[in-house]
Amino acid sequence: MQILSERVRELLEKMRPDQSYEVADLRALMPGAGTDTLREMMHELWVNRQVERVGDVAWRRQRSV
């Protein structure tokens, strides 16, 4: 597991556990972040097992085992 980047840690701290977040929700949490940036951030969180996919277009903060 890698150390999370500062911006990604900031996003993770804003996310509530077990709540689904679509792109519009993530944009509200991280104003100014583009779609590609958000995709990279969520990928980093997913690789580090901090989020899980929910359906086709959403994410949920839930630490994976």
Biotite code that builds the C-alpha atoms (Angstrom):
import biotite.structure as struc

atoms = struc.array([
    struc.Atom([0.000, 0.000, 0.000], chain_id="A", res_id=1, res_name="MET", atom_name="CA", element="C"),
    struc.Atom([1.262, 3.480, -0.870], chain_id="A", res_id=2, res_name="GLN", atom_name="CA", element="C"),
    struc.Atom([1.128, 6.663, 1.139], chain_id="A", res_id=3, res_name="ILE", atom_name="CA", element="C"),
    struc.Atom([-1.786, 8.818, -0.032], chain_id="A", res_id=4, res_name="LEU", atom_name="CA", element="C"),
    struc.Atom([-1.053, 12.157, -1.662], chain_id="A", res_id=5, res_name="SER", atom_name="CA", element="C"),
    struc.Atom([-2.095, 15.287, 0.235], chain_id="A", res_id=6, res_name="GLU", atom_name="CA", element="C"),
    struc.Atom([-5.052, 16.113, -2.036], chain_id="A", res_id=7, res_name="ARG", atom_name="CA", element="C"),
    struc.Atom([-6.317, 12.555, -1.886], chain_id="A", res_id=8, res_name="VAL", atom_name="CA", element="C"),
    struc.Atom([-6.110, 12.536, 1.925], chain_id="A", res_id=9, res_name="ARG", atom_name="CA", element="C"),
    struc.Atom([-8.065, 15.813, 1.905], chain_id="A", res_id=10, res_name="GLU", atom_name="CA", element="C"),
    struc.Atom([-10.797, 14.240, -0.219], chain_id="A", res_id=11, res_name="LEU", atom_name="CA", element="C"),
    struc.Atom([-10.916, 11.111, 1.938], chain_id="A", res_id=12, res_name="LEU", atom_name="CA", element="C"),
    struc.Atom([-11.350, 13.206, 5.086], chain_id="A", res_id=13, res_name="GLU", atom_name="CA", element="C"),
    struc.Atom([-14.363, 14.936, 3.517], chain_id="A", res_id=14, res_name="LYS", atom_name="CA", element="C"),
    struc.Atom([-16.050, 11.668, 2.533], chain_id="A", res_id=15, res_name="MET", atom_name="CA", element="C"),
    struc.Atom([-18.462, 10.046, 4.999], chain_id="A", res_id=16, res_name="ARG", atom_name="CA", element="C"),
    struc.Atom([-18.220, 6.286, 5.507], chain_id="A", res_id=17, res_name="PRO", atom_name="CA", element="C"),
    struc.Atom([-20.842, 4.167, 3.739], chain_id="A", res_id=18, res_name="ASP", atom_name="CA", element="C"),
    struc.Atom([-22.207, 7.055, 1.660], chain_id="A", res_id=19, res_name="GLN", atom_name="CA", element="C"),
    struc.Atom([-22.233, 6.818, -2.142], chain_id="A", res_id=20, res_name="SER", atom_name="CA", element="C"),
    struc.Atom([-20.539, 9.588, -4.131], chain_id="A", res_id=21, res_name="TYR", atom_name="CA", element="C"),
    struc.Atom([-21.059, 10.196, -7.820], chain_id="A", res_id=22, res_name="GLU", atom_name="CA", element="C"),
    struc.Atom([-18.871, 12.546, -9.869], chain_id="A", res_id=23, res_name="VAL", atom_name="CA", element="C"),
    struc.Atom([-21.064, 15.573, -9.087], chain_id="A", res_id=24, res_name="ALA", atom_name="CA", element="C"),
    struc.Atom([-20.751, 14.831, -5.368], chain_id="A", res_id=25, res_name="ASP", atom_name="CA", element="C"),
    struc.Atom([-16.978, 14.518, -5.614], chain_id="A", res_id=26, res_name="LEU", atom_name="CA", element="C"),
    struc.Atom([-16.792, 17.808, -7.534], chain_id="A", res_id=27, res_name="ARG", atom_name="CA", element="C"),
    struc.Atom([-18.687, 19.486, -4.693], chain_id="A", res_id=28, res_name="ALA", atom_name="CA", element="C"),
    struc.Atom([-16.119, 18.135, -2.230], chain_id="A", res_id=29, res_name="LEU", atom_name="CA", element="C"),
    struc.Atom([-13.155, 19.155, -4.404], chain_id="A", res_id=30, res_name="MET", atom_name="CA", element="C"),
    struc.Atom([-14.099, 22.316, -6.330], chain_id="A", res_id=31, res_name="PRO", atom_name="CA", element="C"),
    struc.Atom([-11.854, 22.976, -9.288], chain_id="A", res_id=32, res_name="GLY", atom_name="CA", element="C"),
    struc.Atom([-10.867, 19.343, -9.764], chain_id="A", res_id=33, res_name="ALA", atom_name="CA", element="C"),
    struc.Atom([-11.538, 18.119, -13.282], chain_id="A", res_id=34, res_name="GLY", atom_name="CA", element="C"),
    struc.Atom([-12.970, 14.762, -14.256], chain_id="A", res_id=35, res_name="THR", atom_name="CA", element="C"),
    struc.Atom([-9.552, 13.258, -14.984], chain_id="A", res_id=36, res_name="ASP", atom_name="CA", element="C"),
    struc.Atom([-8.151, 14.498, -11.675], chain_id="A", res_id=37, res_name="THR", atom_name="CA", element="C"),
    struc.Atom([-11.083, 13.042, -9.767], chain_id="A", res_id=38, res_name="LEU", atom_name="CA", element="C"),
    struc.Atom([-10.691, 9.745, -11.627], chain_id="A", res_id=39, res_name="ARG", atom_name="CA", element="C"),
    struc.Atom([-7.000, 9.622, -10.664], chain_id="A", res_id=40, res_name="GLU", atom_name="CA", element="C"),
    struc.Atom([-7.799, 10.481, -7.054], chain_id="A", res_id=41, res_name="MET", atom_name="CA", element="C"),
    struc.Atom([-10.448, 7.778, -6.779], chain_id="A", res_id=42, res_name="MET", atom_name="CA", element="C"),
    struc.Atom([-8.087, 5.291, -8.418], chain_id="A", res_id=43, res_name="HIS", atom_name="CA", element="C"),
    struc.Atom([-5.446, 6.108, -5.791], chain_id="A", res_id=44, res_name="GLU", atom_name="CA", element="C"),
    struc.Atom([-8.006, 5.568, -3.028], chain_id="A", res_id=45, res_name="LEU", atom_name="CA", element="C"),
    struc.Atom([-9.191, 2.326, -4.634], chain_id="A", res_id=46, res_name="TRP", atom_name="CA", element="C"),
    struc.Atom([-5.646, 0.963, -5.006], chain_id="A", res_id=47, res_name="VAL", atom_name="CA", element="C"),
    struc.Atom([-5.046, 1.775, -1.348], chain_id="A", res_id=48, res_name="ASN", atom_name="CA", element="C"),
    struc.Atom([-8.310, 0.046, -0.400], chain_id="A", res_id=49, res_name="ARG", atom_name="CA", element="C"),
    struc.Atom([-9.986, 3.136, 0.999], chain_id="A", res_id=50, res_name="GLN", atom_name="CA", element="C"),
    struc.Atom([-13.011, 3.137, -1.338], chain_id="A", res_id=51, res_name="VAL", atom_name="CA", element="C"),
    struc.Atom([-15.157, 0.613, -3.180], chain_id="A", res_id=52, res_name="GLU", atom_name="CA", element="C"),
    struc.Atom([-17.160, 0.937, -6.384], chain_id="A", res_id=53, res_name="ARG", atom_name="CA", element="C"),
    struc.Atom([-20.928, 1.294, -6.056], chain_id="A", res_id=54, res_name="VAL", atom_name="CA", element="C"),
    struc.Atom([-22.700, 0.415, -9.268], chain_id="A", res_id=55, res_name="GLY", atom_name="CA", element="C"),
    struc.Atom([-21.335, 1.851, -12.504], chain_id="A", res_id=56, res_name="ASP", atom_name="CA", element="C"),
    struc.Atom([-20.739, 5.475, -11.559], chain_id="A", res_id=57, res_name="VAL", atom_name="CA", element="C"),
    struc.Atom([-20.356, 5.880, -7.805], chain_id="A", res_id=58, res_name="ALA", atom_name="CA", element="C"),
    struc.Atom([-17.838, 5.298, -5.022], chain_id="A", res_id=59, res_name="TRP", atom_name="CA", element="C"),
    struc.Atom([-18.207, 4.684, -1.305], chain_id="A", res_id=60, res_name="ARG", atom_name="CA", element="C"),
    struc.Atom([-15.671, 5.227, 1.454], chain_id="A", res_id=61, res_name="ARG", atom_name="CA", element="C"),
    struc.Atom([-15.291, 1.810, 2.969], chain_id="A", res_id=62, res_name="GLN", atom_name="CA", element="C"),
    struc.Atom([-11.990, 0.340, 4.039], chain_id="A", res_id=63, res_name="ARG", atom_name="CA", element="C"),
    struc.Atom([-11.474, -2.985, 2.264], chain_id="A", res_id=64, res_name="SER", atom_name="CA", element="C"),
    struc.Atom([-10.039, -5.979, 4.049], chain_id="A", res_id=65, res_name="VAL", atom_name="CA", element="C"),
])
